[in-house]
């Protein structure tokens, strides 16, 4: 008996130490806990861009998997927008004539008054774990996108969301008694208070008939009808065999198609081993695309978790990432801010890691959705602005329809200008001419057409907007409409026409390029405060703490003002960063710290960039690294201490780390441009620079040791010399020149260039 016990123990150890069939690669960045989370927003996150799950413990005896799907949406039209529609001229008249209350009643009150349109939560799976006793360890293996829960009695749960299909798997092993999965749907007939858009409105306000859960043998199904023809299904197929329970679940919707029951049963027929092997293969390829290694353990762990989340949130054939992605709130309410598609900064920041992070394919879903919805945007532009060209609602449904809200920002004339940057960046980082010709430039040129029509020359010959705004200064008051152009609108307009001209030139459309350049040059200078910093607008200096860095768009992400240019540019950038720092973070949210860190990185201040990233990670994130907007430590970093979960701060964090290690927006590549002085040993692999260059670099003992660059598309490579010129050894490239601290060469597509001592 003793030998038999030892043999069984050895097999068990081999099964889990070798992780067959669940091959795992642990890292120090893995999420590890000694207990399951007790709230949904601290659960272990799993996802594949289409479906997602959060693993947590609801009470003493219940393990809960909160299941979600990206296209679970109530798309009923916003009553205030479709009924008796108004135009920009109507809004302008109300502002000028001090009747702004009518505008708020039309567009703002209804956002709170009506529950929909809105993202809606999915259902949940629950398991009675009362017999399993105390949890020993919970671990999210980032490299494998695999969650493993171990109990002290030897029981385990292994669960993952398939990287390739709308499927989730769960495997319980060594359980002392039968565990039966239970589908727990949202309650649509609740009597809770109506709530608000931040805390979450009551699901009862949607007016749905409660769906039905049906159990047949080893299958459970749930069908929920929503507004109009919309529906969604959840199905679970499972098998109990002795002390082991294996099951697969799927969520499908009328928007996405597919059959949840078939998905789950087909998964069980294939087997978990086969699905996990393909799942693991996807994630190994994902992690091989780029990596960073920094000596700050807080930043390293947060970065790895952010990139894991990015890989869980999007696929190239998917939708735009909304506020909470595939992890909609599981608290019996609608998600904060209706889980909408927020182009006020939220979607833009959420895709920043795609470029330098070398995941262009995952960023493509953003651009492809915008491209596919252009007709919706043209209709919106024509209806509200009564102009030709293209603008995008700043607050939109999954289908791109406007939802209203604070109209200065939800109907901002510069929304599409900011979105245009992403089309430009995708082209510059990929050098994909077909994309430029068929997708990128067509979108940007239509946006430029709209802005050209919306703006007019004033008496002095300077191009102006009839009214301007700056998210989200002065919130939703009439004062939030500026009579002079804000630096937010101005920076985006200058940038828009510059990139439109560059893209047109590349395509040989020289007349169009000249026209865009002419219009861009007609915009005036930035409004400066007395201390030389960027104001919000003329006469409106930055003198109150504010969450949105809208006044400083020219510094980042646009870099139309750049310290590297020296002179006036440097003075403005430094003065602006100084005043933002001095006024303080009382009314910042988490993403403010991430964004500000990016600004410091662009200003070559690695110490400050790292400081603000560390504050974000330690004070504004929950235990599972989810960005919770408010200061969770209540240590005075911000007077916002609430915890609505949104994603943009997480993704901006990842971008901040990348910008500390590699920058390429100035027309040349810079390696380690903004790292703290005490980062002696630091490296990265396959970060992407503009011009389609993949860069790997290693620094040891404070000195750059080696650089490797792969030229995907060929062309001119310009690199700021990372190694003293007398020690340079360059292999690869043609017509190599070393001059004034720069290395220049011609490269061929696919060529590798190495630079070392």
C-alpha positions in Angstrom: 0.0 0.0 0.0 2.8 2.4 0.8 4.5 1.7 -2.5 1.2 2.1 -4.4 0.6 5.4 -2.6 4.0 6.7 -3.6 3.5 5.6 -7.2 0.2 7.4 -7.3 1.8 10.5 -5.8 4.6 10.4 -8.3 2.1 10.2 -11.2 0.2 13.1 -9.8 3.3 15.1 -9.4 4.4 14.3 -12.9 1.0 15.2 -14.3 1.1 18.6 -12.6 4.8 19.4 -12.6 5.1 18.5 -16.2 1.6 20.0 -16.8 0.3 17.4 -19.2 -1.9 18.1 -21.0 -1.7 21.6 -19.6 1.9 22.7 -20.5 2.7 25.8 -18.5 5.6 28.3 -18.4 5.5 30.2 -15.1 6.9 33.7 -14.7 7.4 36.0 -11.7 4.7 38.2 -13.3 2.0 35.6 -13.0 -0.9 36.6 -10.8 -0.7 34.5 -7.6 -3.0 34.5 -4.6 -3.7 32.3 -1.6 -7.4 32.6 -2.1 -10.0 33.3 -4.8 -11.1 37.0 -5.1 -14.4 37.8 -3.5 -15.5 40.4 -6.0 -15.9 40.2 -9.8 -13.6 43.0 -10.6 -10.7 41.3 -8.8 -11.3 37.9 -10.5 -8.8 36.1 -12.7 -9.3 37.5 -16.3 -9.5 35.2 -19.3 -10.4 36.2 -22.8 -9.9 36.1 -26.6 -11.4 39.3 -27.9 -14.8 37.8 -28.4 -15.6 36.0 -25.1 -14.2 36.5 -21.7 -14.5 35.1 -18.1 -13.6 36.3 -14.6 -12.9 33.6 -12.1 -13.8 34.4 -8.5 -15.6 33.2 -5.3 -19.0 34.6 -4.7 -19.5 33.3 -1.2 -18.1 30.6 1.1 -19.3 27.7 -1.1 -19.6 29.1 -4.6 -16.9 29.5 -7.3 -18.3 31.8 -10.0 -17.2 32.4 -13.6 -18.6 35.6 -14.9 -19.0 35.1 -18.7 -19.2 37.8 -21.3 -19.2 38.4 -25.0 -18.1 41.5 -26.8 -21.3 41.9 -28.9 -23.8 41.6 -26.0 -25.5 44.9 -26.7 -28.8 46.6 -26.5 -28.7 48.7 -29.6 -32.1 50.4 -29.4 -31.7 54.0 -30.7 -31.2 56.8 -28.2 -34.5 58.5 -27.9 -33.2 62.0 -27.6 -31.1 61.7 -30.7 -33.5 60.0 -33.1 -36.6 61.9 -31.9 -36.8 65.5 -33.2 -33.1 65.5 -34.2 -31.1 68.7 -33.7 -28.1 70.2 -35.5 -24.9 71.9 -34.6 -26.4 75.2 -35.5 -29.2 74.6 -33.0 -26.6 73.9 -30.3 -24.6 77.0 -31.3 -27.7 79.2 -31.0 -28.4 77.9 -27.5 -24.9 78.5 -26.4 -24.8 82.0 -27.8 -28.2 82.9 -26.4 -27.6 81.5 -22.9 -30.1 78.6 -23.3 -27.7 75.8 -22.8 -30.2 74.0 -20.4 -32.1 73.0 -23.6 -29.0 71.3 -24.9 -28.4 69.4 -21.7 -32.0 68.3 -21.6 -31.8 67.1 -25.2 -28.5 65.2 -25.1 -27.3 64.8 -21.5 -30.3 64.1 -19.3 -31.5 61.3 -21.6 -28.1 59.5 -21.3 -29.0 59.0 -17.6 -32.8 58.8 -18.1 -32.7 55.7 -20.4 -30.9 52.5 -19.7 -30.2 51.8 -23.4 -28.4 51.7 -25.7 -25.8 49.9 -23.6 -23.4 47.0 -23.3 -25.2 44.3 -21.3 -23.6 41.6 -19.1 -23.7 37.9 -19.9 -24.6 35.1 -17.5 -22.4 33.2 -15.1 -21.4 29.7 -14.3 -21.3 28.6 -10.7 -19.8 25.6 -9.0 -20.5 24.4 -5.4 -17.0 24.1 -3.9 -18.1 23.7 -0.3 -16.7 20.2 0.0 -13.2 21.3 -1.3 -12.2 23.2 1.8 -9.5 25.9 1.9 -7.8 27.1 -1.2 -4.0 26.8 -1.2 -3.1 28.7 -4.4 -4.6 30.6 -7.3 -2.4 31.3 -10.3 -2.8 32.9 -13.7 -0.1 31.6 -16.0 0.3 34.6 -18.3 2.4 32.7 -20.8 -0.3 30.2 -21.3 -3.4 32.2 -20.5 -4.4 29.5 -18.0 -5.8 29.7 -14.6 -5.2 27.0 -12.0 -6.8 26.8 -8.6 -5.4 24.4 -6.0 -7.1 23.4 -2.8 -5.3 22.0 0.2 -7.1 18.7 -0.1 -5.5 18.1 -3.5 -8.4 19.2 -5.7 -7.6 21.4 -8.7 -9.4 23.6 -11.2 -7.8 24.3 -14.5 -9.6 26.7 -16.8 -9.0 28.8 -19.9 -10.7 30.7 -22.7 -9.7 29.2 -26.0 -7.5 31.7 -27.9 -9.1 30.7 -31.2 -12.8 30.0 -30.6 -15.7 31.4 -28.5 -15.2 28.6 -26.1 -14.2 28.3 -22.4 -12.9 25.1 -20.7 -13.0 24.0 -17.0 -11.4 20.8 -15.6 -11.9 19.9 -11.9 -9.6 17.0 -10.7 -9.3 15.1 -7.5 -12.7 16.3 -6.2 -14.2 14.3 -3.3 -17.7 14.4 -4.6 -19.7 15.3 -7.7 -19.7 19.0 -8.7 -22.5 20.1 -11.1 -22.2 23.4 -13.0 -25.1 25.8 -12.8 -26.0 28.6 -15.1 -26.9 31.8 -13.2 -28.4 34.4 -15.6 -28.7 38.1 -14.9 -31.9 39.1 -13.1 -33.9 41.4 -15.4 -36.8 41.7 -13.0 -35.0 43.3 -10.1 -36.4 46.0 -8.0 -33.1 47.8 -7.3 -32.8 51.5 -7.6 -32.4 53.0 -11.1 -28.7 54.0 -10.4 -26.6 56.2 -12.6 -24.2 55.8 -15.5 -21.1 55.6 -13.3 -22.3 53.2 -10.6 -24.4 51.2 -13.1 -28.0 51.4 -13.9 -30.5 48.7 -12.9 -30.9 45.8 -15.4 -34.7 46.0 -14.7 -34.9 49.2 -16.7 -34.1 47.3 -19.9 -37.6 45.7 -19.8 -36.5 42.2 -20.8 -38.5 39.1 -20.2 -36.4 36.8 -18.1 -34.7 34.0 -20.1 -35.0 30.3 -19.3 -32.4 27.9 -18.2 -32.9 24.4 -19.5 -31.0 21.3 -18.3 -30.8 18.1 -20.4 -28.6 15.3 -19.2 -25.0 16.8 -19.2 -26.0 19.9 -21.1 -27.3 23.2 -19.8 -28.6 26.0 -22.0 -29.8 29.5 -21.4 -31.5 31.7 -24.0 -32.1 35.4 -23.4 -34.0 37.7 -25.7 -33.1 41.3 -25.7 -34.3 44.4 -27.5 -35.8 44.0 -30.9 -34.4 40.9 -32.7 -31.4 40.6 -30.5 -30.7 37.4 -28.4 -27.8 35.7 -26.8 -27.2 32.1 -25.7 -25.0 30.3 -23.2 -24.5 26.6 -23.4 -22.5 24.2 -21.2 -21.6 20.6 -22.0 -19.8 18.6 -19.3 -18.7 15.1 -18.3 -18.3 13.7 -14.8 -15.9 10.8 -14.5 -15.0 9.7 -11.0 -13.2 12.5 -9.3 -12.9 14.5 -12.5 -15.3 17.0 -14.1 -14.6 18.3 -17.6 -16.7 20.9 -19.3 -16.9 23.4 -22.1 -19.0 26.5 -22.4 -19.8 28.9 -25.2 -21.6 32.3 -25.5 -23.1 33.3 -28.9 -25.3 36.2 -30.0 -27.5 37.2 -32.9 -25.0 39.8 -33.8 -22.1 37.4 -34.0 -23.9 34.3 -35.1 -23.0 30.7 -34.2 -24.7 28.1 -32.1 -23.6 27.9 -28.4 -24.8 24.4 -28.0 -23.0 23.1 -31.0 -19.8 25.0 -30.0 -19.8 23.4 -26.6 -20.6 19.9 -27.7 -18.1 20.0 -30.6 -15.5 21.2 -28.1 -16.2 18.2 -25.9 -15.9 15.9 -28.9 -12.5 17.3 -29.8 -11.3 17.1 -26.2 -9.6 19.6 -24.0 -6.1 18.4 -24.9 -6.5 19.3 -28.5 -8.0 22.7 -27.8 -5.4 23.6 -25.2 -2.6 22.6 -27.5 -3.8 25.1 -30.2 -4.6 27.7 -27.5 -1.1 27.4 -26.1 0.4 27.6 -29.5 -1.4 31.0 -30.2 -0.2 32.4 -26.9 3.4 31.3 -27.5 3.4 33.1 -30.8 1.9 36.2 -29.1 4.6 36.4 -26.5 7.3 35.7 -29.1 6.4 38.9 -30.9 8.0 41.2 -28.3 9.2 41.3 -24.7 10.8 43.8 -22.3 13.0 43.2 -19.3 13.3 46.1 -16.9 14.9 46.1 -13.4 11.8 47.5 -11.7 9.8 44.5 -10.5 6.6 46.6 -10.1 6.8 47.9 -13.7 7.8 44.6 -15.1 4.9 42.7 -13.5 2.3 45.3 -14.5 3.7 45.5 -18.0 3.5 41.8 -18.6 -0.1 41.8 -17.2 -1.1 44.7 -19.5 0.2 42.9 -22.6 -1.6 39.7 -21.4 -4.8 41.7 -21.2 -4.2 43.2 -24.6 -3.8 39.7 -26.1 -7.1 38.7 -24.3 -9.0 41.8 -25.5 -8.8 41.9 -29.2 -8.4 39.9 -32.4 -7.8 41.3 -35.9 -11.3 40.3 -37.1 -13.1 41.5 -34.0 -14.7 44.7 -32.7 -13.4 47.8 -31.1 -12.4 47.4 -27.4 -15.1 49.2 -25.3 -14.6 50.5 -21.8 -14.5 47.0 -20.2 -13.7 44.8 -23.1 -14.9 41.2 -22.5 -15.1 41.7 -18.8 -18.4 43.5 -18.3 -19.4 44.2 -14.7 -21.0 41.2 -12.9 -22.9 43.1 -10.1 -26.5 42.9 -11.3 -26.3 46.2 -13.0 -25.3 47.7 -16.3 -21.6 48.5 -16.6 -20.2 51.9 -15.7 -20.8 54.5 -18.5 -22.9 51.7 -20.2 -19.7 50.0 -21.2 -19.8 52.1 -24.4 -17.4 52.8 -27.1 -15.8 55.9 -25.8 -13.6 57.9 -28.2 -13.0 60.6 -25.6 -9.6 58.9 -25.1 -10.6 55.5 -24.0 -10.4 53.6 -27.3 -7.4 55.6 -28.4 -5.3 54.8 -25.4 -6.4 51.2 -25.4 -4.6 50.6 -28.7 -1.3 52.5 -28.0 0.5 49.2 -27.2 -0.2 47.8 -30.6 2.5 49.8 -32.4 5.8 49.7 -30.6 4.6 46.5 -28.9 4.7 44.8 -32.3 1.0 43.7 -32.3 -0.3 45.5 -35.3 -2.6 42.5 -36.1 -4.4 43.0 -32.9 -4.8 46.7 -33.5 -6.3 46.1 -36.8 -9.8 45.3 -35.4 -10.0 49.0 -34.2 -9.2 50.4 -37.7 -11.2 47.8 -39.6 -14.3 48.5 -37.5 -13.9 52.3 -38.0 -13.4 51.6 -41.8 -16.5 49.4 -42.0 -18.7 51.9 -40.2 -17.8 54.9 -42.3 -21.3 55.1 -43.8 -22.8 55.4 -40.3 -20.3 58.2 -39.5 -21.1 60.0 -42.8 -24.8 59.9 -41.9 -24.1 61.3 -38.4 -21.9 64.0 -39.8 -24.5 65.1 -42.4 -27.3 65.0 -39.9 -25.8 66.9 -37.0 -23.1 69.1 -38.7 -24.9 69.4 -42.0 -21.5 69.0 -43.7 -19.8 66.7 -46.1 -16.9 64.6 -44.9 -16.6 62.3 -41.9 -16.7 62.7 -38.2 -17.2 60.0 -35.6 -19.5 60.2 -32.5 -17.3 60.5 -29.4 -19.7 58.2 -27.4 -21.0 55.4 -29.6 -22.6 52.0 -29.6 -20.9 48.9 -30.9 -22.5 49.7 -34.3 -21.0 53.2 -34.3 -24.3 55.0 -33.6 -24.2 58.1 -31.4 -25.3 57.7 -27.7 -25.2 61.3 -26.6 -23.9 62.4 -23.2 -21.9 65.5 -22.6 -22.2 66.8 -26.1 -19.0 68.9 -26.2 -17.2 65.6 -26.2 -19.7 63.0 -27.4 -20.2 65.1 -30.5 -16.8 66.7 -30.6 -15.6 67.9 -34.1 -12.1 66.5 -33.4 -13.0 62.9 -32.5 -12.2 61.5 -35.9 -9.0 63.6 -36.1 -7.7 61.7 -33.1 -8.8 58.4 -34.5 -7.1 59.3 -37.8 -3.7 59.1 -35.9 -4.2 55.4 -35.6 -4.6 54.9 -39.3 -1.4 56.9 -39.8 0.5 55.0 -37.2 -0.6 51.6 -38.6 0.8 52.6 -41.9 4.0 54.1 -40.6 4.8 51.1 -38.4 3.8 48.5 -41.1 4.7 50.4 -44.3 1.8 48.5 -45.8 1.1 50.5 -49.0 -2.2 48.5 -49.7 -3.5 49.5 -46.3 -2.5 53.1 -46.9 -4.2 53.2 -50.3 -7.4 51.3 -49.5 -8.1 52.0 -45.8 -5.8 54.6 -44.2 -5.8 57.5 -46.5 -9.4 57.2 -47.6 -10.5 57.6 -43.9 -8.0 60.4 -43.1 -8.9 62.4 -46.2 -12.6 62.3 -45.4 -11.9 63.5 -41.9 -9.8 66.3 -43.3 -12.6 67.2 -45.7 -15.0 67.5 -42.7 -12.6 69.6 -40.6 -11.9 71.9 -43.6 -15.6 72.5 -44.0 -16.2 72.9 -40.2 -13.5 75.5 -39.7 -13.5 79.0 -41.2 -10.9 81.8 -41.7 -11.4 84.7 -39.3 -10.9 88.4 -40.1 -7.1 88.0 -39.6 -6.9 85.0 -41.9 -6.5 82.4 -39.1 -8.5 79.2 -39.4 -10.9 78.7 -36.4 -13.7 76.5 -35.2 -17.0 78.2 -34.6 -17.0 76.6 -31.2 -14.4 74.5 -29.5 -14.0 72.3 -26.5 -11.3 70.5 -24.5 -12.2 67.2 -22.8 -13.4 67.4 -20.1 -12.6 70.8 -18.7 -15.6 72.6 -17.3 -17.5 69.3 -17.5 -20.9 69.8 -19.1 -21.5 73.4 -18.5 -22.0 76.0 -21.2 -18.5 77.3 -20.3 -17.1 74.1 -21.8 -17.9 75.5 -25.2 -15.0 77.9 -26.0 -15.4 80.8 -28.4 -11.7 80.6 -29.3 -10.0 77.5 -30.4 -8.7 75.1 -27.7 -5.3 73.6 -27.8 -6.9 70.2 -28.0 -8.8 71.0 -31.2 -5.9 73.0 -32.5 -3.3 70.3 -32.0 -5.5 67.6 -33.6 -6.3 69.9 -36.6 -2.6 70.7 -37.2 -1.7 67.1 -36.9 -4.6 65.9 -39.1 -3.6 68.0 -42.1 0.1 67.2 -41.7 -0.5 63.4 -41.8 -3.1 63.8 -44.6 -0.5 65.7 -46.7 2.2 63.1 -45.9 -0.1 60.2 -46.8 -1.2 61.9 -50.0 2.4 62.6 -51.0 3.3 59.0 -50.5 0.5 58.0 -52.9 1.5 60.5 -55.5 -1.6 62.7 -54.9 0.5 65.9 -54.9 -2.4 68.4 -55.5 -4.3 67.0 -52.5 -1.2 67.0 -50.4 -0.6 70.7 -51.2 -4.2 71.5 -50.4 -4.0 69.7 -47.0 -0.7 71.5 -46.3 -2.2 74.9 -47.1 -5.2 74.4 -44.9 -3.0 73.1 -42.0 -0.8 76.2 -42.2 -3.9 78.4 -41.8 -4.4 77.3 -38.2 -2.8 79.6 -35.6 -0.4 79.2 -32.7 -1.0 77.4 -29.5 -2.5 79.3 -26.6 0.1 79.8 -23.8 -0.3 80.9 -20.2 1.9 83.6 -18.8 4.4 81.0 -17.6 4.8 79.7 -21.2 2.8 76.5 -20.6 0.0 75.1 -22.8 -3.3 76.5 -21.7 -6.7 75.0 -22.4 -7.5 78.0 -24.6 -6.6 81.6 -24.7 -7.3 83.1 -21.3 -7.8 79.6 -19.7 -4.5 78.5 -18.1 -4.0 75.1 -16.6 -4.6 76.1 -12.9 -6.9 73.4 -11.6 -6.1 69.7 -11.3 -7.8 67.9 -14.2 -7.9 64.2 -15.2 -7.8 64.6 -19.0 -4.5 65.9 -20.5 -6.4 67.5 -23.4 -4.4 70.8 -23.3 -1.2 68.9 -23.9 -2.1 66.7 -26.9 0.6 68.5 -28.8 3.2 66.9 -26.5 1.7 63.4 -26.5 0.4 61.5 -28.3 0.8 63.9 -31.3 4.4 65.2 -30.7 3.8 68.3 -32.7 5.7 70.0 -29.9 8.9 68.1 -29.1 11.8 68.7 -26.7 14.2 67.2 -29.2 13.7 70.3 -31.4 15.0 72.5 -28.7 14.2 76.2 -28.5 10.6 77.2 -28.1 9.3 73.7 -28.4 11.5 72.6 -25.5 10.5 75.5 -23.4 6.8 74.9 -23.9 7.0 71.2 -23.2 9.0 71.7 -20.0 6.8 74.5 -18.8 3.6 72.5 -19.4 4.9 69.4 -17.6 6.1 71.6 -14.7 2.7 73.3 -14.3 0.7 70.0 -14.5 3.0 68.5 -11.9 2.8 71.6 -9.7 -1.0 71.9 -9.8 -1.1 68.2 -8.7 -3.2 65.1 -9.1 -6.2 65.8 -6.8 -8.6 65.2 -9.6 -6.7 62.7 -11.7 -7.9 59.2 -12.4 -5.6 56.3 -13.0 -5.2 56.8 -16.7 -4.0 60.3 -16.0 -0.8 58.9 -14.4 -0.2 56.5 -17.3 -0.7 59.2 -19.9 1.5 61.7 -18.0 4.2 59.0 -17.8 4.1 58.8 -21.6 4.6 62.6 -21.8 7.6 62.4 -19.5 9.0 59.6 -21.7 8.7 61.8 -24.8 10.5 64.5 -22.8 13.4 62.1 -22.1 12.7 62.1 -18.3 12.9 58.4 -17.4 12.8 59.0 -13.6 9.5 60.9 -13.8 8.0 58.4 -16.3 8.8 55.5 -14.0 7.5 57.3 -10.9 4.1 57.9 -12.5 3.8 54.4 -13.9 4.6 53.0 -10.4 2.0 55.2 -8.8 -0.6 53.9 -11.4 0.3 50.3 -10.7 0.4 50.6 -6.9 -2.4 53.0 -6.2 -5.0 52.8 -9.1 -5.1 49.1 -9.8 -6.9 46.2 -8.1 -5.1 43.0 -7.0 -5.6 41.5 -10.5 -4.0 44.7 -12.1 -7.4 46.0 -13.4 -7.4 49.8 -13.6 -10.1 51.1 -11.1 -10.0 54.8 -11.9 -9.8 56.0 -8.3 -7.0 55.9 -5.7 -7.5 52.5 -4.1 -4.9 53.2 -1.4 -6.8 56.4 -0.3 -3.3 57.9 0.2 -4.0 61.3 -1.3 -2.8 60.5 -4.8 -6.3 61.6 -6.0 -9.6 62.7 -4.4 -11.3 60.2 -6.7 -11.4 57.0 -4.6 -14.2 55.1 -6.4 -13.5 51.9 -8.4 -15.2 51.7 -11.8 -13.1 49.4 -13.9 -12.0 50.6 -17.4 -9.1 49.5 -19.6 -7.5 52.6 -21.1 -5.2 53.3 -18.2 -3.9 49.7 -18.3 -3.0 49.9 -22.0 -1.5 53.4 -21.7 0.8 52.0 -18.9 2.2 49.4 -21.4 2.7 52.2 -24.0 4.6 54.2 -21.4 7.1 51.4 -20.7 7.6 50.9 -24.4 8.3 54.6 -25.0 10.9 54.6 -22.3 12.7 51.8 -24.2 12.2 52.7 -27.9 11.0 55.8 -29.8 10.8 56.3 -33.5 8.3 59.1 -34.1 11.0 61.7 -34.9 12.1 60.1 -38.2 14.8 58.1 -36.5 15.0 55.2 -34.0 16.2 55.9 -30.4 17.1 53.1 -28.1 16.6 53.5 -24.3 15.7 57.2 -24.8 14.0 57.6 -21.4 15.2 55.1 -18.8 16.0 56.0 -15.2 19.7 56.5 -14.5 19.8 53.5 -12.2 18.5 51.1 -14.8 21.9 49.6 -15.5 20.7 46.3 -17.0 17.7 46.5 -19.3 16.7 44.9 -22.6 13.9 44.4 -25.0 13.2 42.1 -28.0 11.3 42.8 -31.2 9.8 46.2 -30.3 8.7 47.9 -33.5 9.8 51.2 -34.9 8.2 53.4 -37.6 9.4 52.3 -41.0 8.6 48.6 -40.1 11.9 48.0 -38.2 12.0 45.3 -35.5 14.5 46.2 -32.8 16.2 44.1 -30.1 18.6 45.7 -27.7 20.6 44.9 -24.6 22.2 47.2 -22.1 24.5 45.9 -19.4 26.1 47.8 -16.6 24.7 51.1 -18.0 26.2 50.6 -21.4 24.4 49.5 -24.6 26.0 46.1 -25.5 24.2 45.1 -28.7 21.5 46.1 -31.1 19.8 44.0 -33.7 17.4 45.5 -36.3 15.3 43.6 -38.8 14.0 45.6 -41.7 10.6 44.2 -42.7 9.9 46.4 -45.6 13.4 47.7 -46.6 14.2 51.3 -47.0 16.3 54.0 -45.2 17.2 53.3 -41.6 18.2 56.2 -39.4 19.3 55.4 -35.9 20.5 57.6 -33.1 23.9 56.1 -32.2 23.5 54.0 -29.1 27.1 53.1 -28.8 30.2 55.3 -28.9 31.2 55.7 -32.5 34.8 54.6 -32.0 33.5 51.3 -30.7 30.9 50.6 -33.4 30.9 47.4 -35.3 28.1 47.2 -37.9 27.1 44.2 -39.9 24.5 44.6 -42.7 23.0 47.5 -44.6 24.3 49.4 -47.6 25.7 52.9 -47.9 26.4 53.1 -44.2 27.1 56.6 -42.9 27.9 57.7 -39.3 27.5 61.4 -38.9 26.6 63.8 -36.1 25.6 61.0 -33.7 23.4 59.1 -36.2 23.8 56.0 -38.2 22.2 56.0 -41.7 22.0 53.1 -44.1 19.9 51.6 -46.9 18.3 48.2 -46.0 16.6 45.4 -48.0 13.3 43.8 -47.0 14.0 41.1 -44.5 17.6 42.2 -43.9 19.1 41.9 -40.4 21.5 44.6 -39.2 23.6 44.1 -36.0 25.4 46.9 -34.1 27.8 46.1 -31.3 31.1 46.9 -29.8 
